[in-house]
């Protein structure tokens, strides 16, 4: 599903990633761990095509993603990849349902079909009674489930999550972790998750650690 070869990234004269090689199998849940400043989020952003490397190659589902034009890459990202962030990144002026729909509308899909699927996802995540609520009216756990639904709206082949349970209490964090595995089993998506949570990492199909800019098994 994903093959990264020799991924390098510098910030000024500081090398953050020093040649990361990584393979991720379709339908797997991978946890990426490491100390603060080790380069976990930088790597995740590159794997998710939100940032570009200074060297190396990245193939996702057979596509050399950094060989695409800027517009083609943006289209590929919208169509094929989903994202869940620590701070939700929900738009405060829109309802939960509208937030979930946004990637589908950006992708110029049929608005009626996008709305139906958004409702189905929110119902699947036990948020059918919160669809018309804005983010400020939702709990932290509910906001994160809305963010998960948004990540799934375009049926991506891969979902990237950066410390998705970092702002949740232990109960909501455990529920979110279980949810990722349920979704993998139900929809067949591949999940790549940066986390400090040892409980989740022990549940993952694969756990890798990044240390000093290099991936350790």
N, C-alpha and C positions, 0 to 999 in steps of 0.2 A: 504493500500500500504506500509506504514512504521509505525512501532511501536517501540519506544525507551522507555526503562524502567530502571530507576535508573542510568542513565549515569553519571559517575564520571570521572574527569580528574584532576590530580595534576601535577604541574611543580615544582619538588623539594618538599619543604614543603608548597607550595602555592596551595590551592585548587581553581581551576578555574571553574570546573563544580561540583556541589554538590548534584547531584541526579536528573537529568533532565528526566521528563516523557513527552512523546510527541507522538501524533498520527497524521498521515497525510493521507488524503483520496485520492484515485485514481482520477486523472484528476483535481486536485485542484492546485491553485497557493498560496503558503504560503510565507509570508514575515516575516523574523526574524529581530527584531530591538533590540537596546540596546546601551548603552554608550560605548565608546572606552575602551577596556580592560575588557568588561563584559563577554567575552567568546563566542561571536557570531561565529567568524571564527573557533575557536576550535571545537565548536559543529557541524558546517557545515562539517568540515573535518572528524569528527567521523561519522556523518550520511552518508557521501559519502565514507566511508571506507578508506579514505586517512590517517587516524590516528586511533589508537586503544585506547579505554577507559581503565581506571584503574578499573572500575567496571560497572556493568549494562549489559543489553542485547539489541541487535538491530536486528529486523527482517525486511527484505525488500522483499515484494512480497512473503511472506511465508518462506523465507530462513533465518536461523539463521547465519548471515554473519560472525560473529567472531568465529563461530564453524567450519568454513571451513579451510582447509590447506592454506598456503600462496599462492600456485599456483592456487588453486581453487578460492580463493578470488580475485586474480588478474584477472582471467578469467571472474568471475562474474562482476567485476567492469567494465572491458572493454566492456562486452556484454550488461550489463543492466543499466549502469549509464553514464551520460554525465556531463561535467563540463565546466563552463564559469567563468573566473577569471577577476579581475579588470584590470590586465595588459596584457590581451590577451594571453600571452605565446605562440605566434606563432613563428615558427622556421624561422629565417630571410633568410636562404639560399634557402627556398622552396617557390614556388608560392602559391597563395591562394588556388588553386585547390589541390595542393599536400598536403598542411597543413590540408585541410578538409579530405583528404583520409587517413591520417596516422592512426587513430584509427581502421579503417576497415582493413588496411593492417596488423597492429599488431594483430588483431583478426583472421588473416589468411583467410579472406573472398576472394572471387574471385576478383582479381584486376580490371577486366573489369567491373564487376557489381558495385564495389565500385566507380570507376571513373564515371560511368553513374549516380549513385545516388548523388555523390558530385556535379556534374554539375547541376542536378535537384535542389538540395538544394540552391546552389549559385544563380541559376536563380530565385528560389522562394524568395530569399532575395534581389533581384534586384542587383546582383553582376555578372551577366552573362558577362558584358563587362570588368570585372576586374579579371577574373579567372587566367590569366597568369602573373599577377602582383605580385611582392614580397611585404611583409609587409611594407617595407620602402617606397613603392610607393602608399600606401593606407592611407586614412585619418583615424583618430581615430575611427569614427563611422563605417567605412568600415572594419577595422581590427576587431572590436567587432562583427560585423555580420559574418565575416569569422569564428570567434571563436564559435559563436552560431551554424553555419552549422557543424563545426567539432564536437560539442557536440551531434549533432543529427544523425551523419552518421551511427551509429550502431543501430538506432531505440531504444534508451534506454527507460526504463519504467519511469525513473526519471532523471531530470536535476537539478544539484546543481549550484548555481551562487553566487559568493562572491563579493559583491559590484560591479556588472557588469557595472553600469553606473557611477562609481566613478570618472573616468577620462574623462568623456564626458561633452560637453556643454549641456545646458538645452534642446535645440532642439533635439540633438541626444539622450539624455537620455530619453526624452519623447517617441521618436520613438522606442527606444529599449524596453521600458516598454510595449508599445502597441504590439510590436512584440511577446513578451512572451505569451500574451493572445491569439493572433492570432494563434500561433503555438500550444498552448494548445487546442484550438478549432479545428484546422485542423488535428492534429496528436494524440491528447489524452494524451500527456505526462503530468506528474506531475512535477511541478516546486517548488523548495525550494530556496528562495533567501534572502541572508543577505543584508540589505540595510539601509542607513541612509535617504533615500529619502521618505519623508512623502507622496508625491503625489502618488508614486508607492504603498506604504504600504496601502493607502486608497483604491486602486483599487483591492488589493489582496482579494482572497476568505477568507483567514484567516490571521490575524496579531497577532504575539506573541512577547513578549518582554522578553529578558533575563536580569536579574538583580541579582547581587551578586551570580552568578552561579546557579540560579534557574529560571525556565521558568515561566513567569507570563502571564495569559490570557489577 
